[in-house]
Structure formats: structure tokens, C-alpha cells
Amino acid sequence: MSETIEAQERVTAPRPYHHGDLARVLAEAAAALVRETGVNGFSLRECARRAGVAHSAPGHHYGDVTGLLTEVAARGFLDLARALASACSGTSGAPVLARLARRYVDFALTDPIIFGLMFHSDRVNRGSPRFQRAGEEAFAQLVRAVAEARGQPTADADALRFAWASMHGMAMLLIDGPLVPAGGNRRGGAADLATGTIERMVFAVTRFDGQRKSRSG
């Protein structure tokens, strides 16, 4: 009798996901897998196995590896946008840009594989409308922070490029190795290394007058 009940429970027990969120389950499994194997070691079949679905499921939802990795990258940008918005919440003036820059670098160091996929991988379809919208949502946080730091309704284009280049360059130098703190602890000493650069970046951005002086002779 007990064996019959247990068999019925196994048959009727709910699955860990339903059809409506299979795409999300696949994207989450893909993100976890790419963090472990890198982009070059990623495969749809292994992603499906880890998600507990038929090996054809990733292709059905996302088409191919590029389609699924593009979704992972888009989700990364949405996560970045939320992180930047949270960092800036309740702050005004120049500190907004400083807090955003620190969160940007911390995001990159916390999830360097996904960060690299978002910005530097050729396995992502950068023409995807979803990918572009997600990237624009994250970039909008930077635009607002630069405008707020400068006390202007819109962000100066040169100041915006300088701010982004400073924080992104710092993040990549820490990820790739040239600025890894002594002992190899990227995150442990990164805050100290990044703080000086961020402070100088904010100083320059808030004082940039937008006028280029031509060189004579």
C-alpha cells in the first residue's frame, strides 16, 4: 500500500518548473554553466542537461548558442542597471557618480565572466533588440549620474565618455591582471585601488568645461 502511494506521489509531484518559465530556467542554467566553463566551453546540450530538460529545449527557445548567450548577456545588463540604480538611490550631486562607479567596478569583479560576455564576447548578437534595450537601460544610469554630478539636465558627451572609460578601464585592468593587488585578491584590495581613480575621475568630470583649446603653431 505504501509503495503504491509513493509511486503516485512521484507521478503527481510538481516539476521544478513549468512550461511558462522554461526560458528563464534555461537562461539561469546557461549563466551558471558559462561561469564555470567560459564561453568556449559552453554547449547547449550540457546546459539542457543541467536544467533537466530535453537537449532540444535550448534550441527551441533561443535558436542556437549565440541566441542563448545573448539572453544571458542581456540579463547581465539588466542586473547591472538595477545595481547602479540602487547605488545611486538617495544620493545627489557628485557623490552619485562616485557611488555608481564603485558599484560598476564591484559588479565587474563579482561576476567577471558574465561581465566579459556582456561587453567583449563575439558569441553575443549585439544587434538583438532585447540585448540593446538592456544595455541602454544600464547606460542610462551612467548618463543620469554624470548629469547629476555636473548639475546639468543632460550629460556632456565628452565627460560621459571619460567617466565610462575610467570605470570600465579600471574594472578590466583588475579582471585581466595588471592591477591585481598583492596576493592576487582582486576584490579584497580592489576597493583601495579603485577609490583613487574614481575620486580623480569625479573631480575631472565635475570641472570639465566642454571647451577644447586649439593648439597654435
N, C-alpha and C positions, 0 to 999 in steps of 0.2 A: 504493500500500500504506500509506504513512504517513498519507495523508488518511483512509483507512478506519479506522485505529487511532485517529486524533484524533477522528473522528466518534463512534466507540464510547465513547471516554473522556468526551466531552461528554454522551452519553446516560446513562452509568452513574455519572458523578461525583456524589458525595453533595450533597444540598441543604444550605444553610447552617443549616437547622433541620429538625426532623421534626414530625409532627403533634402529638406529645405535648407539645412546648414552644411551640407556636404562640401560645398565650395569653400566655406570657412575652415572646416576641418582639414581639407587638403592644403590650404594656404598655410595654416599653422604647422602642419607636419612638414611642409616644404621649408618653412623658415627654420625649424629645428634641425632638419637634415642639412641644409646648406651651411648652417653654423658649424656643424660637425665635420662635413666633408669638403667644404668650399664649393665654389661654383663648378669647378672642373670635375669634381667627384659626384655631382648631383645626378640622379636619374629618376625618371617618372615611376619606374617600376618599384624602386625602393621606397619612394615617397608613398605610393599606394599601399605597399606592404605595412609601413609604419602607421598609416592611417586606418588600416584594417578594412580596406575596400578592394574591389576588383582592380586589376592592374590597368584596365582601360578607363577607369574613372577620371584620372587627371587629364587625359587627353580629351575626354568627353566635355569636361568643364572648361579647360583652358587651352586646348588645342595642341600644344607642344611644350617643351621645356621653357622656351622663351616666354610663352604666354603665362605659365605658372610663376616663373621668376619675376616677371613684370608685375604680377599681382603682389608678390612678396615685397618688392621694392616700393610699390605704391602704398602698401600698408605701412612700410617703414617711414615714408614721408608723412603719412597721417599721424603716426606716433610722434614723429619729430615735431609736427605742428602743435600737437597737444602739449608736448613737453615745453616748447618755447612759450606758448601762451600761458601755461601755468607759472613759468619762471617770471614772467613779466606782470602777472596779476598783482594789483595793489601797489604798484610802483610807478613813479613818474620821473620825467627828466632823464638826465644822463645815466642814472643807475639802471634804467630799463635796459639799455644796450649792454651794460656790463653784465647784468644777470642773464640776459639772453645769450651772450657769447659764452659765458661759463657753462650754461646748460647745453649749448650746441657742442662744445668740446667734450663735455661729460657724456652726452648721448653717443658721440662717435666712439669714445673709449670703452663705453659699456657694451656696445654691440658693433664692433669693428667690421665683422663680416657683412652684416646687413648694410651698414653704412657704406662700405665699399661697393656693394651691389647697387645701392641707390644711385651713387654718383659716378662710378668708374667702370662698371661691367659692360661688356659688349653683348652679354646674353639677355639684356633688357631691351624691350621695344620702347624707345623713348618717344615714339610717335603715338603711343596709346593715349587716348583721351583721358582715361582714368588715371594713368600714371602722371600725365601733365597736370591734371586738376589737383592731384595730391601734392605734387611738387610746388605748384603755385600757392597752395594753402600754407605750406611751410614757409615759402619765400615771403609771403605777405606778412608774416610775423616779424621778419627781419626789416622789411620796409617800414612797418609801423614803429619799430624800435628806433631805427635811425632817425625818422622824422621826429619822434618824441624827444630823443636825445638832443636834437638840434633846435627844438622848439619851433618846428615848422609844420605846416599842414601836409607837406609831401616830402619825400626823401630825395635829397640831391643825388643824382646818379653816380657821380664820382665818389662821394662819401659812402654811398651804398656798396659800390664795388670794393672800395678799400676795406670797409668793415667786414664784408663777407670773405675777402681774400685773407684777411688777418686771422679770423677764427677758423676758417677751413684749412688754411695752411698750417696753423698750429696743430689742429687735430691730426692731419695727415702725417706731419713730422713725428708726432708722438706715436701714431699707429705703426708707421713704417720703420721706426727705429732711431733715426738720427738724434732725436731729443728724448729718448727713453731715459728716465732718471737712473742714477746709480743703483745697482741692484736689480735692474730690469723691471721694476714695478711701475707700469705705465700709469695706473690710476693713483697709486699711493703718492707719487711725487709730482704728478701732472698738474695738480691744482696750483702748486707753488710756481711751476714753470709757466703756466698759462696766465697767472694773475698779472704778472708784469707786462706781458704782451697785450693783454686785454685792457689794462689801465692806460697804456700808451695809445692803443687804438681808439679808445673812447675820447681821450684828450684830443687826438688829432681830428676825429670826426666832428666833435663839438666846436672846433675852432676853424675848420675848413671854410674858406670864404667863397669857394667856387670860381675864383678868377685865376686864370692861367697867365703868367707873365711871360711874354716872348723874350727870347734871348737875343741880344744885339750882337752884331758883328760876328 
